Amino acid sequence: MPTPSIATSAPSVSPSQSVTFALSYGDLFLTNFSQKFSSVDSDNQANTSASADGTTATVHNDAVVETGETEALTFSTSSAIGENKNYFGFAETHAIIVGNFFVDAGKNLSFNFTSALDLETSIYAPQRIESVSAVRDISFSLYDTSDVPERKLKDFLTNLLSEPNRIKKSRLVFFSVSGNLNSSGKDNFLKSQKSENVTFSTEFKDSNFEGNQKFASTFIRGSVKYSFNNQANVTLIALRTGEARVAAPESSRSLTLLSTPGSQVVPTEGRRPGAPSNRYSNRKVITYTVGK
């Protein structure tokens, strides 16, 4: 299994230096499914943008999705750092996993899960013209899709990869955790939600929404169990999104990927060496610095 990479602290700076830093990390591990996936597919995206005028900006993404017969996982780190003034840095990731199960009458669909979220923003800004934000959303839902004709099921599941909101059905089970930090001081939050079929065995939360150095962190471990009286087709949708942004002065510029000599783009897809033939992995790593 790939190892999550996460920076845990802001860079050290001198008292006269102006620096902004944003970090967004999130993961979701779904394990020990009581039923094997009848099918599972995923999409993993990472996008970055940066510019600097006589200064420097660095952006980084590391995004992973991996699936097997009875488990699925995804995690990502996005970070952005800007120094002095006249810079912009943005890093975002998005992933979706769509899995499908056939469950016999009188059987349960159950699994275990863990999810972690870490956000951090820091401003060392004598000029007070900087802006910084970090956002993260993680969720999973189960839907009864027994009414989808078998001949149309494959196309139905494929379309969900690009349009997960097109599934106009009530959720059987859901879980979500989300957080937001920004320099404006508005809408800073850390929260989790779940349905009654989701049980938490561990829940940790910690946050600081005041001052120039803010953070929000949570770790949740739990389990899911849902019983079916009749034979059912069930669809899992798991989502992970996040972003880190820094700018000086505050900017609403468009987000365009800039190709620079300092870019490092390392996409990998397929089976990891030594992994079973039924295991799929996708990892995207992007790091670059612009400016002097």
N, C-alpha and C positions, 0 to 999 in steps of 0.2 A: 504494500500500500504506500502511495506517496506520502511524504511527511509534510504537514502544514508548516509554512514559513510565516513568521509574524514578528515584526518589529515591536518592541514593548516600550520604548521611550523616545522622547523627542531629542533632536540633536543638541549638543552643548554649544553655546554661543558666547561671545564676548559681550560685555554690557553695552557697547556702542553699536553692535551689529543688529540689523533687523532681519528676522527670520520668521516664517510661518511654516507650520507642519501639520499635516492631517493624516490619520491612519484609520482604515476601516477593515476589520477582519470578521469573518463569519464562517461557521461550519455546520454541517448537518450530516449525521451518520445514522442510517437506518439499517438495522441488523436483525438477524434471526427471524426472518419472515417464516411463518408457519406454512406458507405455500410458495412454490417456485413461481417466478415470473413466467407467464405464458409468452410475453414479449416485453422488452424494455428498450427505450431509446432516450437520447439526451442531446442537448445542445449547450455548448460552453463558449462564451464570448468574453473578450477583453479588449477595451478601447482606451487609448491614451491621447492626450494633447498637451503641448507645452510651448511656450514662447518666452523669450527674455530679451531685454534691450539693455546691454551693458552690464547685466547681472546674470544670475543662474537660476535654473529651475530643474528639478529632477522628479520624474514620475516612475512608478513601479506597479506592476500587476503580476500576480501569481495565482492562476485560477485552475482548479482541478475538478473533474467529474469522473467517477469510477463506478461501474455496476457489475454485479455478479448474479448468480442464480437466485440467491436469497438475501441480497444486501445491495445497498446503494449509498454512495457518499458523495459529498461535494464540499469544497472549502475554497476560500480565496482571501488574499490580502491585497489591498490597494493603498498606496501611499503617495503623497505629494509634498515636496519641500521647495520653498522659494526663499531667495536671499536678497536683501536690500530692497529695491523697488523696481517697478516696471517689469513684472513677470506674471506668468499665468501657468498653472499646472493642474491637470485634471486626469484622474484615472478611474475607470469604472469597470465592473464585471457583471455578467448576467449568466445564469445557468438555469436550465430546466431539465427535470427527469420525468418521463412519462412511462409508467409501468402498468401492466395489465395482468389480472389474475382471473382464473376460473375457479370458483369455490363451490363445492358440493353442498347439497342441502344438509342442514344440521351441523355444519362445520364452522369453525372460527377462522378469521383472518387476524393474526396477531404479529407483533414485532416490537423490538426495543429501539430506542433512539437516544442520541445525545445531541445537543446543540449548544454552541458557544458564540458569543458576540463580543467584540472589543472595539471601542471607538476612542480616539484621542485627537484633540486639537490643541495646538499651542501657538501663541503669538508673542514674539519678542519684537515689539514694534514702537520705537520712539516716535515715529511719525503718525501712527494710528490711522493709516490709510489702507491697511491690509484687511482681507476677508479670508475666512477659512471655514470649511465644513466637512463633516464625515457622516455618512448615512449607511444603514445596513438593514435589510429585510430578509428573513428566512421563514419558510412555511412549508407545510405539506397538508394535503387533503385527500380523502378517499371518496369516490363517487360510485353509485350503482349505475352501471352502463349496460344492464341486461337488455334494455330496449333497443340497443343499437344492433341492426341485423349483422350477422356474422360476415356476410359478404362485403359489408361496408366498414367493418371494424378497423381494419388496417389503415385505411385512408383517414378515418375518424381520429385515430391515435396520432398519425403523422401530422395532421393539421393542428393538433393541440400543441405541438412543439413550438409553432410560431404564433399561435393564438390561443393561449390557455384559457382566456376569459370567454371563449366561445362555448364552453360547456355550461349550458343553462340548466343545471340540475342542483338540487339541494345536496349539501355535503353530508356524508355519513359521519365523517371524522375530520377534525381540523386542528392544526396547531400553528402558531406563528409567534415569532419574536422579532422585534424591530427597535431601532434606536436612531436618534438624530442629534448631532451637535453642530452648532454654528456660532460664528462670532457675533451675530446680531443679538443673541440672547433670547430670541423668540423660538418657540416650538422645540426646545430641547427636551428629549424624553427617552425613556427606556421602558418597554412594556412587553408582556407576553399574553397570549390568549389561547384557549383550548376548548374543545368540546368535552362532554361528560365521559366519553369513551377513552379519553387520554388521561393517564395517571402519572403524576410527577413523583419520583422517588427522591430527587435532589433538585433544589432550586437555589441558586446563589445570585445576588444582584448587588452591585455597588456603583455609585456614580457621584460625580461632582459637576454641577452645571454653572458654577460661579467662577469669576476671574478669567485670566488669560490662558490658563491651563485646565482644560476640561477633559473628563473621561466618562465612559459608561461601559460597564462590563457585566456579563451574565453567563452562567453555565446552568444548563438544565439536562437532567437525565430522567427518562420516563419510559412508558410502555403503552401500547395500544392493543385493544382486543375488541373485536366486533363479531357478533354471531349472526348467522344467516339461516333462517328457517327453510328457505327455498334455494335451489341452485341459482347462482348469481355470477355475473361478470362484473368485476370491480376494477376501477382505474385509479391509480395513484398519480398525483401531480405534486412534485416537489420543486420549490423555487428558491433561488438565492440571488439577490441583487445587492450591490453596494457601490459606493463612490467616495473618493477623497478629492478635495478641491482647495487650491490656494490661489490668491490673486492679490496684486498690489499695482495700482490702486484697485478698488473693487471694480469687478468687470463682469459684463454680461455677454462677452464675446462668444461667437459660435464655437462649437467644439469640433475642431478639425485635426485629424492626426497629422503631425508634422514629421516627415522623414528626415533624420539628422544623422551625421556621421557617428554620433555616440549611441545610436539605437542598438539594442540587443533584443531580438525577437526569437523565442525558442518555442514553437508549437510542437507538441507531440501527440500522436493519436494512434489508437490500436491497442494491442496487448503489450503490457510491460514484460521485459525479459523474465522468464520463469513463472509468469502468471498462467493460470489455467486457460484453456482454449475458450471457455465460456465467460471470460472476464474481459471487460472493455474499459479502457482508460483514455482520458483526454486531458492534456495539460497545456496551458498557455502561459508563458512567462515573457513579460515585456519590461525592459528597464532602459531609460535613457536620460541624459542630461543635455540641456541646451544652454547657450550663453558662453560667457568667457571662461 
